[in-house]
Amino acid sequence: MQPMISSNPNRVLRLGFVALTDCAPLVMAQELGLFKKYGLRVALSRELGWATIRDKVIHGELHAAHAVAGMPVAATLGLNSVSCECLTALVLNLNGNAITFSADLWKRGVRDGATLRAEMARTRGEKTLTFGVVYSFSSHNYLLRNWLLAAGIQPDRDVRIVVVPPAQMVPNLKAGHLDGFCVGEPWNSLAVRAGEGCTVALSAELDPLHPEKVLMVRRDFADRRGPEHLAMLAALLEACAYCDAPENHAALISVLARPEFVNVSEEVLRCGLSGPFNVTRKESRSVPDFCIFHRHDANEPSADKAGWVLRNLRTSGLCNEPALLNAALGRRVFRADIFHSAQRFQNASKPEPEHQNESPDQIATY
């Protein structure tokens, strides 16, 4: 029997997040007072990795969480966990990941899939390369596998793919336990700035506008505490718009750099937000859509975003019953209906304009 979440409206809502640049909407909803604006009492809880997030949501220790887009589907189906009906009514961002290889592979001439395949052929029998992803049912796993397959490398035969928490990627790369990884920011940029890695591919270019993180809740929370869920979604929608606006990035970077949030330097965080994005210590690129929080209809948990998750889960072979990965499951987990209710709730909560005589730079940008 699944544990119950209290329906007490005065209870503090616990929201989990992992230390990544794309936790920004949760952090800024708290810092800007947006949760309070919608009548919520929220405590943010920084977690080590995605398995912890999954288990704490399933067992009721977290009411909601920043989660990889495939997690609500995997939890609902009981893939690598107990089965628990979960859903998302908000996509927090699109894109935001990269594939980074060790400095050693870079020195050996590896720049892309073709040169990786050539290096693997040259060193066949010496070592099986090991690459890290953050979670089995994450975009990172799908992106890395698809990138390898496009280069003629079989991910289940020619290399090892292991799960490593995001913040542990760089230490494991430095120690030689990993030869590369696919992870979200700021961990690619940290590896590059530290001289431990070089970035060979960006998810914004590999699979543009792919869904990345979502707000995950248990279905019984959404059913029994609907008004609080809608208020949370409304606050986070405002926060997503704030995070997407370039004029807010300096403030956003300053907050995320704090020890209780991502805890890396502002310089490293800037790469994945304002840019330019450093692919090596000497080379940088401008990537305007590296991470999208609000534009391009990012936040709606639409059928196409659900389809992306289900399609990649099916082709990965990680679900033993692929017939379950159908449109009905997509609609059950990716709840566009609740999202639209939250939009209406948000619009109904907007106060009348009071700043007709003020200049735009005097009004906070949300």
N, C-alpha and C positions, 0 to 999 in steps of 0.2 A: 504494500500500500504506500502511495506517495505521500510525503509530509505535506501538511496544509500550510498555506501562507495566511497569516492573520488578516482579517478584513477591517481591523481597527484603523479608521482614517487618520488618527493622530500619530500613528507609528512612523518612525523615520524610515524612509525607503533607502535600501542599500543598493548602490549601483557599482558594479565591478568594472574595472578597466585594466588593460595591460599597457605597460610603458611604451607607447608608440606615438608618433606624430599624429596619427589619425584617431587618437583618443580625445583630440582637441574639442569636439562638440560637448562631450560630457564635462570636461574640465571648465570650459568657458560658460556653459549653462550655470554651473555653480558659481564661478568667479564673477559673472555679470549679474547675479541675482535673479536669473530667469526662472529657476525652479521656484524660488520664493515668490516671484511675480505671479506664478500660476497656483500658489497656495500649497506648495509641497515642501516637506522637510526631507532633505536628501543628505546622505553620507556617502562619499566616494570611497571605494576600497580598491587599492592598487594590488593586483594579483600577479603572480610570477609568469603564468602562461595559460594557454587555452584549455588544457585539460582541467586546470583548477577552476577556471571560469565555468566550464561546462558542468562540473560536479557541484559547484556551489549554487548554480541556478537550479539544477535538477533537485537538489536536496533542500531548497528553500532558504539557503544562507544568504543568497543574493536575490533581490526582487527583479533585477534587470541587469543587463551587462552589455558592454562593448564586446562584440563577438564576430568571428569570421563568418562570412555569408553562408557557408555550408553547415555551420554548427546546428542551427535549429532543425534542419532536415535530418542530420545524422542523429541528433538526440531523439527526435520523434520516431525514427526507425530503430533506435537502439543499436546503432552501429558503434562498436567499441565502448558502449556504456549501457546502463539500464535504460529501458525505453521510457521516455517522458515526453508528452505532447508539449511542444514548444512552438513559438511563432515569432515573426518579426513584422512590425508595422512601420518600420523606418529603416531605410538604408542610410548609413552615416557618411559614406564616401565611396567614390569610384577610384580605381587605379591606386597608385601609391607604393608599389613594390618594385624590386629590382633583383637581378641575378648578379651576384658578386663572386669572383673567384679569388683564390689566394694569390699573394704576390709571387709565390713560387711558380704557379701555372702561368702567370703573366710573363715572368722572366723567360719561360720556356716557349714563349711565342703564342700562347693561347689568347685569342681575341674574340672568337665567335664559335659557333657550333662546328664549323668545318675544321678549324684549327684544333679544337678540342678532340674531335674524332681522329685527326691525324696524330696528335700527341698520344692518345690512347693506343693507337695501332703501333706506334714506335716503342711504347713501354709495356706492351702486352705481356702479362705474366709477372710483372714486377710488383704491381700494386693495383688494387681496385679502388678507384676514386670514390670518395664519400661526400655527399652533398646534404646539407641540412634544409629542412622545411619546418614550419612552425606547428603544423597540425595536419593530420592525414587528410581531413576533409576541407582543406583551405584552398584558396585560389593559388597560394604559393606552390603547393604540391602540383596542382593542375598546370600552372604556368611552366614550372620547371620540367615536368614530364613532357609537355607538348613541345617545348623548346628542344629538348634532347631528341625526341622522336623526329622532329623536322630536320635534325642533323644526321639522322640515320643511327642514332644511339638508342638502344633498348633500355629504358629506365629500370626494368625488373631483372635484367640480365647483365648488362655491361657496367653498371655502377651500383652503389649503395645509396639509398635515400633514407635518412633518419630524421626523427622528430626532435627538435631542440627549441627551448623557449627563446623568444626573440632576443632578449637581453644577453643570452649566453652564446649567441652566434659568433661575435667577434672574439671573445676569449677562446672558444674552441677552434676558430680559424687560426689564431695566433699560436695555439698549442700544437697545431698540426693534426688535430682530430678531425677537422673538416678540410676539404679542398675547395669548398665553395658553398654558397647558400642562396636561397631565395627568401627574402624577408622584406618587411616594410621599413620605412624610415623611422628613426634616424640611423639605423644600424648599418646600412650600406655606407652612408656618408662617414660614420665613425670609423669603419674599417679602412676606407680610403684615406681619411685624414691621418690615421695612425700608421699608414704605410703597410697595412696588413693585407689589403685587398684592392682589386680594381673591378669596376662594374662593367659588365659586358652586354646587359640587356635591361630595358625598362618595361614594366608592365603596361604603361601607357602606350607603348609602341607595339608590344607583343599582342595585346588584346584590348584595344582602346575601349574605354567606358565600361570595363568589367566591374561588377559589383564587388566591393571589398569587405567593409565592416558593416554590421547591422546592429540594431538594438534588439537583443534577445530576451524574451520573457517566457515563463511558463503559460500555457493556455489557461490554466485555472486562475492565474493572476489577472490576465486580460479579461476573463469572464466575470470574476467576482469583484474586482476593483477597477472597473472600467473608467470611472471619472478620473481616478489618479493616473491610470495609464494614458488617457487622452491628454491630461495636463503635462505629464512627462514628455510625451511626444511633441506637444506644442512648444514647450521650452527648448527641446533639442532642435526642432525645426528652426527656431530663431537663432540658436547657437550655430547651426550649420551655415546659415546665411552669413552670419558674422565672420565665421572662420574662412569663408570663401572670398571675402572682400580683401583685395591686396592692401588697402589702406589700414587694415587691422592686423596685418601680419607681424609688425614689430611688437605690438602689445601681446599678441598670441605667443610669439616665440619667447618673450620674456617670462610669461607665465609657465609655459611647458618646460622651460629649463630648470624650474625649481625642483629641489630634491624630492618633494612629495609626489611629483608628477613624472616627467621623463628623465630628469636628472642628467642631462648632457649639456654641453656648452651651446650658447645661442648661435655661434658660428656653424656648428654641426647641424642644428635644427633648421637654420636658414636655407640650407641646400635643398631640402625637400618641400619648402614652402615658397619662399621668395625667389630662390635660385641665385646664381646658376648652379646646376647640379654637377658635382665633381665626379667624373668617372675614373680619373686617376689623380695623383697629386699634381700633375701638370696640365691636365686637360679637363675642361668643363663645358657643359652644354646648357642651352636654354631649353627648358621643357615646360611650356605654359600649362599643360594639363597633367602634370605629373601626379597631383592629388587633387581631386575635385570633391568639395564638400556639399555643394548646393546647386550649381548651374548644371545645364544639360539634364534637367529633371532627375537629378541624382537621387533624391530622397524617397521617391515612390517605390515601394516593393512590388513592382509591376510583373506582369506575366513573363516579359522577356528576361528580366533579371532572375526570376525563379527558374526559367528555362535554361539559362546559362549554368546555374548551379547544378541542376538535375542532369543536364547533358554531360558536363564534365565529370560528375560523379559516376555516371553510367560508363563512360569511356575509360575511366581509371580502373574499372574492375573491382572497386572497393566495396560494392554492394552485391551480395550473393543472389539477390532477387531483383534484378533490374526492372522487372515488370512493375514494381512498386513505384518506380521513379517516373510518375506520370503527371499529367496536368492537374488532376484532382489533388494530388499531394502538394503540388506547387501552390494551388489556391488555398489549401489548408494552412500552409506554413507562411507564405508570403501574403500578408493580409492588406491588400490595397484598400479594402473597404474601411478598415480601421484607420488607415492613413488619411483617407479623405474625411473621415469624421474628425480626426485631429486637426486637419486644415480648417474645417468649419468652426471647430472649437476655438482655434487660434484667431480666426477672423472675428468671431463674436466677442473675443476678449480684448480686441484692440481699442484703446481709448480714442476719443475724438482728437484730431490734431490741435496742438496748443502752441505751435512754433511758427506761425505764418510770417512773423516779422524777424525771425532769426536766420542767419546765413547757414548754408549747409554744413560748414565746418564747425558750427556750434551744436549740432545735433548728433548724438551718438549714432554710429552706423551699425545696424543689426542686419 
